Every structure is written in C-alpha cells, then in structure tokens.
Amino acid sequence: MKYKVAIAALALFTAMSAAHAAGDPVAGKAKSASCAACHGADGNSVNPLWPKLAGQHASYIMKELHDFKSGARKNSTMSPMAAPLSDDDIANLAAYFSQQTMSIGKADKSLVAEGEKIYRGGNSATGVAACMACHGPDGAGNPAAKFPRLGGQHAKYVVKQLEAFRSGARSNDAGQMMRNIASKMTDHEIKAVASYIQGLHAAK
C-alpha cells in the first residue's frame, strides 16, 4: 500500500514539475511588456541586431535567460533585465514567445549559394561542420538538445553571435561546440551562412 502511495505521489510530482517547466503563456504575455521594446510585442524584433524570439523553442529561451541571469552569458542590456526574473517568470516568458509566429526573412541572392554550402555541408577543408547537423535542414533546431531554431532569424544578429563565439566573447555553448565551429569560419562564410539562415523558413 505504501509503495502504491509513493508511486502515486511521484507521478503527481512529475506531472506538476512538467507543468511548471512548461510555463504559462498568458502570464508570459503579461510579463513581456518590458521585452517588447527590443524584441517586439509578438517577439519579432524590428532592429536586426536584436533576435527574434517568436517561435523560438521554450527550452532554449529558458536556457539563455538563465544564462543571462547567472552571468554565463554576458550582455549589458540583457543581464540586468534577466536578473530580477524568477524561475516562473522565465518559464512563462519562454512559453509565450515560443507560441508566437516568426516573421519571414529573405536571403541575399548573391550569398545564397555559398551560405547553403556551409549550412548543409560545412567546409571539410577547414573543419567547419554543417549547421544543419544540429539545427536541422530547415533551421527548426532541436528543443530537446536546446539547439535553437535558426530559420528566419535576422542575419545581422546571427553574424554578431558567430563573431562573438569566434572571439570567445560568448562562451555559454555546451562543450564549446559553437566556439570550435566559428573559430574556423571566415568573415565571408559567416556573412553568407547568416544570410542563408535569414531566408530559411522553418516549420513552427
């Protein structure tokens, strides 16, 4: 009998934990007012240096907000914004933005061929891995692994992050995966693949 009660309690705790982790998009929308100035009310930022959050995986948004809060990822704007957020706030914001629809971007036609080559096949001569190995053929990412959705993201933002990984200014990537890849990329490769990513239309 005690065993059955323990199992039932464990099942209830697991269900409650999962619900908590999922977050409340309604509460997230109410909390998102301070985010809207940079990221847009629906998560589609107008400034291409600020990332689109719409349609991004909740697991990735949560990771990045926790990293900004802890200092694992440093940014003069985001670090103080994340500092007062509770775990519930972070989960709720992630739930809200993940349910929004990302606006469609366009790639620079002059960079498409080179960008697609890097995204889909990498550069074997210099050891640059194919982006789609982790982020998927259409840029949809992998929420379980916390690999972000890239399809449709602003090219200028992608360039900025790849350059930050390359220089080591950003170092919150698991196993230094992104730093290792970006360190082998040329400026042209970064620009081309970022443009290609902006034109990828990942399924929500």
Secondary structure, 3 states (H helix, E strand, C coil): CHHHHHHHHHHHHHHHHHHHHHCCHHHHHHHCHHHHHHHCCCCCCCCCCCCCCCCCCHHHHHHHHHHHHHCCCCCCCHHHHHCCCCHHHHHHHHHHHHCCCCCCCCCCCCCHHHHHHHHHHCECCCCECCCHHHHCCCCCCECCCCECCCCCCCHHHHHHHHHHHHHCCCCCCHHHHHHHHHCCCCHHHHHHHHHHHHHCCCCC
